[in-house]
Amino acid sequence: MDRKTYSVLFCGTGGQGVLKAAEVLGVAAMLQGYHVKKSEVHGMAQRGGSVESHLIFGPVVYSPIIMPGQADFLVCFHAGEGKRLEPFLRKNGVTFLPYLDDAARLPDARFVNTYLLGVLSAMLPIEERYWMTAIETVVAKKIPENKKVFSLGVESGKRV
């Protein structure tokens, strides 16, 4: 197991699956044997409001909160939210803003979060089998479709 600690900030708007994506990563990381902490911030309590989820995993994690300048990954499902939270990204951290164009070409916008999780998975030390189990555990509907879109994201992430 990798001894590094990883911090991932997910962001978007209500209804985009921000919290679901963070939950999938959390389950996959736990299955891999990592210690995981997660925190959620909801803006407006309605569809379309700002939503973010901080997730940190590693050998030992004490806090779920990512401080500005400390996120390894900024996984944004909405360009405006990604730009707003860019100050949280560490130097040489990875923003997912460039992947939003690819995600916009998906035939169904409901799979953007799954696609971006696939991209993220190509950059993290978590085995694919744990990602698949996490998708089966957390995503209640359209599991075969989600797995297919996840795999498309993995291929995009490998091209980095």
C-alpha positions in Angstrom: 0.0 0.0 0.0 1.2 3.5 -0.9 2.3 5.4 2.2 1.3 8.8 0.8 -1.8 10.7 2.0 -4.1 12.0 -0.8 -6.5 14.9 -0.6 -9.3 15.2 -3.1 -11.8 18.0 -3.3 -15.0 17.3 -5.2 -17.2 20.2 -6.2 -20.2 21.1 -8.3 -23.8 22.0 -7.9 -26.7 20.2 -6.4 -27.9 17.2 -8.4 -24.5 16.5 -10.1 -23.5 13.6 -7.9 -20.7 15.3 -6.0 -21.5 13.5 -2.7 -22.1 10.2 -4.5 -18.7 10.5 -6.2 -16.9 11.2 -2.9 -18.7 8.2 -1.4 -17.5 5.9 -4.2 -13.9 7.1 -3.7 -14.2 6.7 0.1 -15.4 3.1 -0.2 -12.8 2.2 -2.8 -10.0 3.6 -0.7 -11.3 1.8 2.4 -11.4 -1.5 0.4 -7.8 -0.9 -0.6 -6.9 -0.6 3.1 -6.6 3.1 3.5 -7.9 5.2 6.4 -10.5 7.7 5.0 -12.0 10.9 6.3 -14.7 12.8 4.4 -16.6 16.0 5.0 -19.4 17.6 3.0 -20.4 21.2 2.5 -23.8 22.0 1.1 -24.5 25.5 -0.2 -28.2 26.1 -1.0 -30.4 23.3 0.1 -31.8 22.8 -3.4 -30.9 21.5 -6.8 -28.3 23.8 -8.4 -26.7 25.2 -5.2 -22.9 24.8 -4.5 -21.9 21.4 -3.1 -18.4 20.3 -2.1 -16.9 17.2 -0.5 -13.5 17.0 1.0 -11.9 13.6 1.2 -8.5 12.6 2.5 -7.1 9.1 2.5 -3.8 7.5 3.5 -2.2 5.3 6.1 -3.5 7.5 8.9 -5.8 10.5 8.5 -6.9 12.8 11.4 -9.0 15.5 9.7 -11.4 15.5 6.7 -10.9 19.2 6.0 -8.6 20.3 3.1 -7.0 23.7 3.7 -6.4 26.1 0.9 -3.3 25.2 -1.1 -3.4 21.5 0.1 -5.7 19.6 -2.4 -3.9 17.1 -4.6 -6.9 16.9 -6.9 -9.8 19.3 -7.6 -12.5 17.2 -9.2 -15.0 19.7 -10.5 -18.3 18.8 -12.1 -19.1 22.5 -12.8 -16.6 25.0 -14.3 -17.7 27.9 -12.1 -17.3 25.8 -8.9 -14.0 24.5 -10.1 -12.7 28.0 -10.7 -14.1 29.2 -7.3 -12.2 26.5 -5.4 -8.9 26.6 -7.4 -7.2 28.3 -4.4 -7.6 24.9 -2.6 -5.3 23.2 -5.1 -1.7 22.7 -4.1 1.1 23.7 -6.4 1.3 20.9 -9.0 -2.1 19.7 -8.0 -4.4 18.4 -10.7 -7.6 20.3 -11.7 -10.3 18.4 -13.6 -11.5 21.6 -15.4 -9.8 20.3 -18.7 -11.8 17.1 -18.5 -15.2 18.9 -18.4 -15.1 19.2 -22.2 -14.7 15.5 -22.6 -17.4 14.8 -20.0 -19.8 17.2 -21.8 -19.7 14.9 -24.8 -21.2 12.0 -22.9 -24.7 11.1 -24.2 -26.2 11.4 -20.7 -25.1 14.2 -18.3 -26.0 12.0 -15.3 -22.8 10.1 -15.8 -20.4 13.0 -15.6 -19.5 12.2 -12.0 -18.8 8.5 -12.9 -16.7 9.5 -15.9 -14.6 11.9 -13.8 -14.2 9.2 -11.1 -12.7 7.0 -13.9 -10.2 9.7 -14.8 -9.3 10.1 -11.1 -8.9 6.4 -10.7 -6.1 6.4 -13.3 -4.2 8.8 -11.0 -4.6 7.0 -7.7 -3.2 3.8 -6.2 -6.5 2.0 -5.8 -7.0 -1.2 -7.7 -9.8 -1.3 -10.3 -11.6 -4.1 -8.6 -12.1 -1.9 -5.5 -13.5 0.9 -7.7 -16.0 -1.6 -9.3 -17.1 -2.9 -5.9 -17.5 0.7 -4.6 -19.7 1.5 -7.7 -21.8 -1.6 -7.0 -22.1 -0.7 -3.3 -22.9 3.1 -3.6 -24.6 3.5 -7.0 -28.1 2.0 -6.8 -29.1 2.3 -10.4 -27.6 1.6 -13.9 -24.6 -0.2 -12.6 -23.5 -1.7 -16.0 -23.8 1.8 -17.6 -21.9 3.4 -14.8 -19.1 0.8 -15.1 -18.9 1.4 -18.8 -18.6 5.2 -18.4 -16.1 4.7 -15.6 -13.9 2.7 -18.0 -14.1 5.5 -20.5 -12.9 7.9 -17.9 -10.0 5.6 -16.9 -8.8 5.6 -20.5 -8.9 9.4 -20.6 -7.0 9.6 -17.3 -4.3 7.2 -18.6 -3.6 9.7 -21.4 -2.3 12.3 -19.0 
